[in-house]
Amino acid sequence: MKKQHIRGTTRVALRGITFFLSISLFISHCVLAVEPRVMREGEMAPSFKLMNVQGKEIALSDFHNKPVILFFWATWCPYCTAELPYLQKQYNDIKARGVEVLAIDINEPQERLEKFMDKHKVTLPVLIDKNNQVATLYKVVGIPTYVLIDSAGKIRFHGNTLPSNYLQLLDFK
């Protein structure tokens, strides 16, 4: 009877060890499969096409050899709506320096977006990312998110605030 108890205990222990190793392997596989949460500096910016509020298709490639600031946002986000007036105020100066700004609204009905833009007098180019495809492509985790792309198409910054030295990051002196 003692031998049966030892064999049973051994069998239970082996099952436990096998289970533990299986779970460990699964977890390590999942951890290794997770992509970084931000785009890396120097990485080429992924191309995309989105419709603007007026219904015209806009592609990142339309701004070839030109620096671009992407601003991912939504009307319901208080941090985004606090950031938007500053960006709107700076827009003409930014554009005069040869930098394009694209405000990419994430997953909102066009009617809501248009009402918000009329009410807040938003004249920035606003693109509509209906299914979060571009936000996912750019690894946007929280909003607002800024992505600075230089004239060579490389990402120079990916973060939640517009850095004060954004022109220098975009190769301006």
Number of C-alpha atoms within 10 A of each C-alpha: 6 7 8 9 10 11 12 12 12 12 12 12 12 12 12 12 12 12 12 12 12 12 12 12 12 12 12 11 11 10 10 9 9 8 9 8 11 14 21 14 15 14 12 15 21 14 12 12 15 19 16 19 17 11 10 10 12 17 14 17 13 9 14 13 11 17 26 25 21 19 27 26 27 20 17 12 13 13 15 19 16 11 16 20 14 10 17 19 13 11 18 15 11 17 13 9 12 12 21 19 21 19 21 25 24 20 15 16 12 15 10 11 18 15 12 15 16 10 9 13 11 16 12 17 16 24 24 25 22 17 11 16 14 20 21 11 13 20 16 22 13 12 19 24 22 21 25 28 27 25 17 15 22 19 24 21 23 22 18 18 16 18 14 8 9 14 16 11 17 22 13 11 6
